[in-house]
Amino acid sequence: MRGLVIPSVLLILWEAGSRLGVLPPDSTSRPSDIVRAFVQAMADGSLLRDTWLTFEAALLGLVIAGVLGILLGAILGLSPRTERTVGPSIEALRPIPAVALIPLALLVFGFGLRMEAAVVAFAALWPVLLMTVAAVRGVEPRLLELSRSLEFSFSQQLMKIVLPAAFGRIAVGLRLALAISLVVAVTVEIVLNPRGLGHSMIGAQQALRSDLMYAQLLWLGFVGWALNKVAQR
Amino acid sequence: MKRALPAIIFALILIALWQLAAELKLINPIFFPSPGRTFGELYMQIASGRLWQPLGATALRMLYGWLLACGLGIALGAAIGSSRAAREYLEPLLDFLRPLPASAIIPVAILFLGLSPAMSTLVIAFGSLWPVLLAAVHGFKSTEPQLVELCETLEMRRGEVLLKVALPGALPDILSGVRVSLAIALILAVVTEMQASLPGLGQNILLAQRSFRSPELYAGIVVLGIIGFLVNHGLLVAERRWLRWRAASV
């Protein structure tokens, strides 16, 4: 309950400040106007549509990162020799900030879903990959010996032994990747991709609809918060 | 060295394949320049000195925002972490703000500050504040209660306790937060340069893309990757050095 005190006080001061003309009206719209803009954007479906567009790209990127990360991670985790040979080349890509790939993704795919998902996939790959390698290395070695003596193929070994045993820690990596994917998707939209919540916020700001912009910002905050809560279950 | 040999050979094979694929134009050369052209461009930029100005601009932008975030994060973290009341009032609000994508406040920052360097610094500081702040709250929260009692019997002032006892104890947490923050600061420096057309590496790679100068684009990505690597490893080394006293005492 005490957590609500400061936000409430801030909101009341904000509303009062803009009604009394203390705050600049162009950049700080009143909370009551923001609520109205929120209700309107919800009612005409634009907010939910934008949210879906952002999620679409975030989820597509997450799926690509998940599949690639788990597969690569399993291979590298199971074979130390491959890891020593291939690992450093992959590791060399890791320090590249994902946003530096935005212009490249644009060059390859043009505007739209695919370029956004590609940037998201690059950013979300690393937590999945690293957690999978660590998780696979932690799998009981006797289980692997057993699978070898049963002459399992690599895919059988993967699906029947390794992934079930390593699933808990891989899930941690996926959860981290989920949070990253939403952040990166919004970032790509804000920088240049004309779709989704990020683009709408920039549009609202340029149209001087700061009420709508704050409504979208708070909504985005809520969505991110809710997603985090759900993922922690 | 012998163990590293396969890795080096593999990397060289990859680069050779990249060169071959580019020479044979297997992939559209508009977005797939050969490594020769990419590193040639990078060499030209270094030799002619064209690299340093945007590199410096981006690095400074990153550092200003980051230093602001560190100062603010540690101070706020000390205030919140060492007081139960402050935690009860503020933690839910922080919980809500933390998952907010830092880039989402770019429109708000533009509204207040325009497309200016101040806008960029504000966004970087806001985005890279959270890891430091959360780590500092955690670090200060877990100060040994017996140490605090000892300070009370010694009648030390609150500020003194924070500085001499709580801060060194919280340092390991803070340093790891600070490292994550710097990585975020680099990302946001690039983002704000692209969004607000501020001079720097971020704007350069976007301009290279717009005029289809792909070797320049790739060279820019390589440079940003190198900065990312140096930033992370530089702080890791610093962390190890500053925390040596702790490893010895444990």
Contacts between the chains, C-beta under 8 A, distances in Angstrom:
chain1	res1	chain2	res2	distance
A	2	B	88	4.5
A	2	B	89	5.2
A	3	B	88	7.0
A	3	B	89	6.7
A	3	B	90	7.7
A	3	B	91	6.5
A	3	B	92	2.9
A	3	B	93	6.5
A	4	B	92	7.3
A	5	B	89	5.9
A	6	B	89	5.5
A	6	B	90	6.6
A	6	B	93	5.8
A	7	B	92	8.0
A	7	B	93	5.7
A	26	B	111	7.6
A	27	B	111	4.5
A	27	B	112	5.3
A	81	B	6	7.8
A	84	B	3	6.6
A	84	B	6	6.2
A	84	B	7	6.1
A	85	B	6	4.2
A	85	B	7	5.5
A	85	B	9	7.9
A	85	B	10	4.8
A	86	B	7	7.7
A	86	B	10	6.0
A	87	B	7	7.0
A	88	B	4	7.8
A	88	B	7	4.3
A	88	B	10	7.9
A	88	B	11	6.7
A	89	B	7	7.1
A	89	B	10	5.9
A	89	B	11	4.8
A	89	B	14	5.8
A	92	B	11	7.5
A	92	B	225	7.6
A	93	B	225	7.3
A	95	B	225	5.1
A	95	B	226	7.6
A	95	B	227	7.9
A	95	B	228	3.4
A	95	B	229	3.9
A	95	B	231	8.0
A	95	B	232	6.3
A	96	B	221	6.1
A	96	B	224	6.2
A	96	B	225	3.9
A	96	B	228	6.1
A	97	B	183	7.7
A	97	B	186	5.6
A	97	B	187	4.6
A	97	B	190	5.8
A	97	B	224	5.7
A	97	B	225	7.9
A	97	B	228	5.6
A	98	B	187	7.3
A	99	B	187	5.4
A	99	B	190	5.0
A	99	B	191	5.2
A	99	B	194	7.4
A	99	B	202	7.6
A	100	B	190	5.9
A	100	B	201	8.0
A	100	B	202	7.5
A	100	B	205	6.4
A	100	B	220	7.1
A	100	B	221	5.0
A	100	B	224	4.3
A	100	B	225	7.4
A	101	B	221	6.8
A	102	B	194	6.9
A	102	B	206	7.8
A	103	B	194	7.8
A	103	B	205	4.9
A	103	B	206	5.1
A	103	B	208	7.0
A	103	B	209	3.6
A	103	B	217	5.8
A	104	B	31	6.8
A	104	B	209	7.2
A	104	B	217	6.2
A	104	B	218	7.7
A	104	B	221	6.6
A	106	B	209	6.0
A	107	B	30	6.9
A	107	B	31	4.3
A	107	B	209	5.2
A	107	B	212	7.4
A	107	B	214	6.9
A	107	B	217	7.1
A	108	B	31	5.0
A	179	B	99	6.6
A	182	B	101	6.8
A	183	B	101	4.1
A	183	B	102	7.5
A	183	B	103	7.4
A	186	B	101	4.4
A	186	B	103	6.1
A	186	B	104	5.7
A	187	B	101	6.2
A	187	B	103	4.0
A	187	B	191	5.9
A	190	B	103	4.9
A	190	B	104	7.1
A	190	B	106	5.4
A	190	B	107	7.3
A	190	B	191	7.5
A	190	B	195	6.3
A	191	B	103	7.6
A	191	B	191	5.9
A	191	B	194	5.0
A	191	B	195	5.2
A	192	B	194	7.1
A	192	B	195	7.9
A	192	B	206	7.9
A	198	B	103	7.2
A	198	B	104	7.0
A	201	B	104	6.7
A	201	B	107	4.6
A	202	B	106	7.7
A	202	B	107	5.5
A	204	B	107	7.2
A	205	B	107	3.9
A	205	B	108	7.7
A	205	B	110	6.0
A	205	B	111	5.6
A	210	B	111	6.0
A	213	B	107	5.5
A	213	B	108	7.1
A	213	B	111	7.3
A	214	B	108	7.6
A	217	B	100	7.8
A	217	B	104	5.9
A	217	B	105	7.3
A	217	B	107	7.5
A	217	B	108	6.6
A	220	B	100	6.7
A	220	B	101	7.0
A	220	B	104	5.4
A	221	B	96	6.0
A	221	B	97	7.0
A	221	B	99	7.4
A	221	B	100	4.6
A	221	B	104	7.8
A	222	B	96	7.9
A	224	B	99	3.7
A	224	B	100	5.8
A	224	B	101	6.8
A	225	B	95	7.1
A	225	B	96	5.4
A	225	B	99	5.4
A	227	B	99	7.3
A	228	B	99	4.9
